[in-house]
Amino acid sequence: MLVKTFGSAVYGIEAITITVEVNIAAGTKYFIVGLPDIAVKESYFRIESALKNTGFRMPRQQVVVNMAPADIKKEGSSYDLTIATAVLAASGQVEAGELDKYLIMGELSLDGGLQPIKGALPIAIQARKDGFKGFILPKQNAREAAIVNDLEVYGVENIREVAGFFNGDITLKPEIVNTREEFYNSLCNYDSDFSEVKGQENIKRALEIAAAGGHNVILIGPPGAGKTMLARRLPSILPPLSLYEALETTKIHSVAGKLAATDALVTARPFRSPHHTISDVALVGGGGNPQPGEISLAHNGVLFLDELPEFKRSALEVMRQPLEERRVTISRAKFTVDYPSSFMLVASMNPCPCGYYNHPEKECICPPGMVQKYLSKISGPLLDRIDLHVEVTPVNFNELASERLAEKSELIRERVIKARDVQQTRFGNKPDLHANAQMSSKMVRDVCKINEAGQNLLKRAMEKLGLSARAYDRILKVARTIADLAGSEDIKLEHLAEAIHFRSLDREGWAG
């Protein structure tokens, strides 16, 4: 008897429906064809044990499993339940009448239980597109898939429930998630707040500018000055995710298997902080079966690189193109996948190996030339993509002991949202442009016009401070954001002066 069931393969953040055909005929062997990988071939042993341990039987005849389309490689263990259900139907243990209305996915344990799968959300989206009535998958993934409307999502705990459902012996209750309610109830729910930070008003100002314009920022200062603490609070002043951004972010985390069973939707902007020993592939994505890297997991959020000079040079260099294009393309011989990677880069570093160069109290013990050598670990092209260079100084005792509460993140966020609204209006005819930091050089000339006095100030700054030519566009973009925060249509001298102040590392002789 020939029976068809349906599963799905995930490539990038999109899914492709896979048809699993099982034919049982005279013979004794088990064959699986259609470009399966080792994990799919091993499914026979998991399926056989699961069926025996749940009161079913594995047919002792020739079983041929075909996974179509046959030219797409099938990877992973999530096809176990798809194949097992087809085997049960082909051997007459399960009614086959309703099988073609459901997409079925799940990894089987030897006792018949189900393990979670990756990519449940993009699979559910594709199932709805293809007109399936429902999606049967492990209970741990049910909430994640249930945010897709007009699709019945059934979370099951074992294969016995699936068989009982198709045989009409039991009724499964579909998982219901109110996507909009889930989204709006969790918005702006942050554990940390800027009001907890003592002092550092100039750094908070720099991060407010970075958040308002989507600018990349680097914090330079001695150990214990508060660089990491400030960076971790940056998501709390960013504009809330839109529902579209939340769905896009959730798809990436779903494909990477990073969503917990209780999660349905990623509603807070991601904050990713990889260790400096991270490999190139783990940072940008890739592997034999390409998975999203840290830059994609930070999509619509913040990627924080603590101690930037300690990262491998090659890992930092592969990040340059995604920083510009806001997506990463991973190419293999037979296919290419795209992962979005529109994130804010926040980096921190000590000014020298000992950490105390330019410290107001402690003396730097690094030998001559060591500071410049340490800074040169960060390449010019990467530094060129960072708009704000902020010097962080230690907080004195009086500020630390002060009982005065600082400004709350909520108030800063309101100003940031207001500035972003101005930019949305400005770039209304360009759907891919959302913030000042994303402007091209041509747009900078059109949008960031300055008067003659501003031109003279910029010229003097570049000559006196030894600013590099690459700093010119960056200063204008940041000045435009400062003007937006101030509610000014024109870039004024004070806006330019503040933007120039944030180009520390471009100053010749900064490192002695």
N, C-alpha and C positions, 0 to 999 in steps of 0.2 A: 504494500500500500504506500502511496506517495502522499506526503503531507508537507505544507509550507507554513513556516512561522516567520516572524519579522523581528530583526534586531537593528542595530545602528552602529556605524563607525564614526568616530570624531576625528576631524582633520582641522587643526587650528582651533577656531571657536565655532566652526560649522559642523553639522552632522550629515551623514549620507545613510539612507536606509539600506539595510542588507537583508536579502531574502535567504532564509535557511530552508533548504529542501532536504527532506529525509525520505529515503526509499528503503523498504524492507523487502528482501527477496530471498530465494533459496541460496544457502551458503552458510559460512560460519565467520567470516571476517568483518572487521569494522574499518571503513575507509572514510576519511575526511578530506575533501578537496575544495579548491577555491582560494588558494594562496593563504592558508592559515599559518600563524607563527607557532613556536613551540608551546606557548601557553594554551593556544586553542587546541592543538593536537593532544595535549595532556588532559583535556576536558573529559575524554573517555573514562579515565580512571575516577575522576571526581563524580561524574554522572552515574557510573555503575554503582559506586559505593552509596551515593545519595539515594538512588532508587531502591536498593536493597534494604537500607536502613529506615526507609519510610513505608515499607510494605508493598512496593512495586517491584517489577522484574525488568531486567535488561534482556531484550530479545536475543536468543541464541541462534540467530540467522545472519545473513549478510545485511549489514546496515551501511548504507552509503549516505554521507552528509555532504551536500554541496552548498557553498556559501557564495551567493552571487550579488553583485558582479564579480566575476572571478579574477579580474585584473587589478583589483584593489586589495592590498595586503590587510588581513584581518589580525588584529593584535589584541592581546590581553585575555583575561579570564571572564569578562562580563558576558560572553556568549553562552556560558554554561546552561543557564535557565532556558534560553531560546532553543538550544539544541535538545535539551532534556524534554521540554514540553512537546517538541516535534516527534521525538522518539516514542513518548508515551501515546501520542495520538496515532502515529503510524502503526503501533502494535496493538491498538484497540483499547488501551487502558484509560484514555481520555477522549471525550467527544471532540471532533475536529470542526464542527459546524461554525463556531464563532472565532476560531483562531485568527482568521484574516482581518479581523476588526481591531486587533490589539497588537501593540509593539511590546515585546517582552525582553527584558534584560536583567542580568544578575549573576553573580559568582556563587557557585555552590560550595558548601562545606560538605565533608564526608557524611555528616548526619542529616543532610537535606536542608540545613539552614542556609540563609543567604547573607553574603557579605556585600558591603556597599560598593558602588561603581563610581567611575569618574565621568564627568560630562553629562550628568542627568538633565541639566537645564537646556543645553543646545539640542540634545536628543529629543526632549519634550517639544521644543519649538518646531523641530523638523517633523515630528510625528503629527502635530496639528496641521502643518503645511500639507502633508501627504494625505490628510483626510482620515487618519485613524480615529476610532471612537475612544480608545483608551490606551493607557501606558501602564504596564505591570512591572514593578521594579522593587528592590529591597526597601524595607520600611525606613531605613536610615536616610535614604535619598528622596523620600516621598514629598517632604515639605518644599525642598528645592525645586522639584519638577512641578509641584502644584501651583506655582505662581503663573503658569501658562493657562490662560483662560480657554474655555471651550474644548477641554480635553479632560476625560475622566482619568485621574491618577490613583492607582491602587498600590499602597505599600504593603508588601507581604513579608512574612518572617521565614517561610519554608516552602518547599515545592509541593507539600501536601495541600496547602491552601490554594495554590494555583490549579492543581488537578481538581480539587473540590469545586472551585469557581466555574471551571469549564464544564464539569459534569452536572452542575446545578445543585450540588449537595450543600454548598455554603454560599452566603451572600457577603461580598466584600464591600466595605464602606469606603467610598472615595475620599481622598484627602482634600480638604477645603482650606485654601489660604486666601484671605482678602488682601490682594497685593497692595492696593492703595493704602489700606488701613495699616498694614505691616510697615509700609514705607514711611508714612507720615508720623506714626507713633515712635519711630526710632530715630528720626532726623535730629541732628545736632545733639546727640547724646554722647558726651565726651567725659572721660574719667579725669582729665587734667585741664587746668585753666590758667590763663596768663595772670590772673589775679594772685596766684600762688608764688609768682616770681618776684623776688625783692630786687629793687633797683633795675639796672640794665635797660633804662628807658630808651636809649639810642638803639639798642639791639631790637627791642620790641618794635620800634618805629621802622627799622630796616625790614623786619619780617612782615609787617603790615603792608609795606610797599611791595614786597615780593609776592604776597598773597593777592594783592589788588591787581597786579599786572601779570601774574603767572611767571614771574622771573625766577631763574635759578640763582642760588645764593651760596656763598662760602663763608663760614665763620672761622676766624683765625684768632687764637688766644691761648693762654697758658692752661695747664691742667686745673680742673676744679673751678673754672670761671663761669660755667653754666651753659656751655655750648650745646651739649646733648639735651639738657633739660628744656632749653628754649626751642630746639628743633622739634622735640616730641610734642610740643604744644601747638605747632604750626597748623595741623589739620583742624584745630578747634576754631581758627579764625578764617578758614577758607569757606566760600559759599557752599551751602548744602548741595548734595548731589541732586540732579534732576532724576526723574523716574527712568528716563532713557539711559542716563549714565549709570544708574544703579543696576539696571538689567545687564548692560554691557560689562560692567565690573564683575557682576555675579557670574556671568558666563565664563570669564577667564578663571575665576577661583574654582568654579565647578569643574572645568577641564583639568585643572591642576590637582583636584581632589582636596581642596583646602577648606571646604565648607563643612561645618559640624552638622549633626543630625537635627539640631534645634534651629539651624539657620534656614531661612527661606530666601532672604534677599540681603545683599550687602548694602547697608544704608549709610554707613560712615565712610568718609574718604579713607582709602587704604594708607597705612604708614608702614613702609618696609625698611628694615635696617639690617642688611646683610653684613656678616663678619668680613673683615678684610682678607681672610684666606680664601674667599669665594673664587670659583673657577670662572673662566670666560663663559662657558655654556650655561652654568647655573645663573649667571648674571643676566645674559641676554636671551637665553632659551636655546633649545636644540636637543641633541641626542638622537639615537637611532629612530625612536618614535618621538618626534619633536614635541617638547613640552614647553609651556610658557616659563620664562625666566623671571627674575626679580623685577626687571624693568616693566614687564607686562603685568605682574601682580600689583605693581604700584600705579597702574593706569588710573587716571582721574584722581590720583592722590599724590603722596610724597615719597620719594626715594631718598633715604638718609644714608650717606656714606661717612661713617665716623672714622677719623684718622685717615684722611684721603691719601696721603703719600705712602701709607703702608699697603695699599691695594696694589696688586700686580699691574705693571704698566700695560700689559696686553689686555687685561680685563677692562681697564679704563678706556683704552683706545677703541675697543669694539663698541663702546657705548656712544661714540661720537655721532655716527650716522642716525641711530634711533632718536637721539636728542634733537636733531634737526628735522627729521621726517615724521617723528611722533608715531612711528610704527616700525616693527622689525620683521624682516622677511627671511625665513629659513628655507633654504633650497636643498633638495635632495635629488638624486638621479631621476626618480619617477614622479616626484610631486614637489610642490612649493606651498608652504603655509605662511600666512600673515597673522601676526599678533599685534593688536594696538598697544602703544606704549607712550601715551601722552601723560607725562608726569612732571612734577616740579622736582628738580634736583637740589637737595640741600646737603652740603658737605661741611665737614669740620676738620680742623687740623691744628696742631701745635705749630708755632712759628719756627721751631728748630727742634733737633733731636732731644735736647734736655727740656725744652718746653718754656724756657724763661727769657727768650729774646724779647726786648722791649718791655719787660715787666717793670712796673713802677718801683718795686721793692727788692725782688730777688735778682741776683746777678746770673747772667748766662755764662755757662762754663764750656760752651762749644768752641772748638779751635777756629781760627780764621778761615773763611771760605766755606765752613760747614753749613751755615744757614742757607747760603745760595744753592749749595749742592742739594740740600734737603728739599728746598722749594722747587728745584729743577726736576724733581721726580714727577711733578705734574706737568704734562706737556702744554705748550702754548695753545694748540688747537682746542684742547679740552677747556682750558681756562678762558678761551675766547667765547665759549658758550655759557659762561657764568656771568650774569649781569651785575650782581652785587657782591663786593668784597667787604666784609664787615669785621672790624677789629673788636674783639671782646676783651674787656679788662675785668679784673677781679672785683667783686663787690666788697666794699669796706664794712667794718663791724657795725657802724651806726645804722647803715641801710638794712643789714641782716637782722638786727635786733629791733628794728622799727615795727610798730604794731599797725602802721598805716596800710590799708588794703589798696593794692594796685587795681588798675582798670581791668574789668572782666572781659573775657574773650568775646562774650555776646555783643558788647558795645563796639569792639574793634571789628567784629564780623559784619555788623550793620554798615560800617563805613566801607568795608571791602566790597560788600554786595552792591552798594550804591555806585562805587567806581566801576565795578564789572558791568553794571547796567548801562553806564555811559559807553563802555567799549562795545557792548552787544549792539547798541544803536549805531555806533560808528561803523562796525563791520557787518551790518545787517545784510548786505548783498553778497557776503562771502561766508557761506555756511561752515567752512572748515576753520575759520578764524574766530577765536573766542577771547583772546587777551592780547595786550600790547606786546608781550614777549614773543608772540608768534609772527609779528610783522616781518616782511621781507625788506631788504635794503631800499628797494624802490618805494615801498609804502612809507618807510621812515621819512623819506624826502617829502612825501606829500602830506603826511599826517603830523609830523613833528617839526613844523616850521618855527624858526626863532628869528627875532628881530636883530638889528645890527648890533645892539648892545650885547645881546646873547652870543652872537657870533664872536665878538671881541673877547668876551669872558672865556668862551670855549677855546679860542685860539691861545690866549694867555695861559690858560690851565694846561693845555697840551705842551706848551713850550716850557713853562716854569716847573711843572711837576714831572715833566718827562713822560707824559702819558703816550702810550702807543697808538698807532693809527686805528687798530682794531677796537679801541675803546670808544671811538667817536659815535658809532651807531648805538652802542650799548647805553651810553650816557643819554642820548636823545630819547631812547625807549623808556628808560627809568624816569627821566624828567617828565615825559608825557604821562606816566602813571601817577607821579607826584601831583601834577596839575589836575588829573582826574580826581584824585583823593581830595584836593582842595576845592573842587567844583569850578575850576578855571578852564575857560575855552582855550586860552593862550598859554604857552609855556613862558613863565616869567623868570627873571634873573635868579630869584631865590630857589626856584624849582631846579634850575640848571646847577646852581652851586651845591645843592644837596646831592644831586646825582653824581657830580664830580667827586664829592667827598667819599662816595662808595666805590672808588676804583683803586683801593690801596695797593693791590699787587701789580698794577700797571705802572706804578711810580718807579722810575729808575732809581736804583740805590736803596729801595725799600729794605732790602735784605743786607744792606751794608756794602 
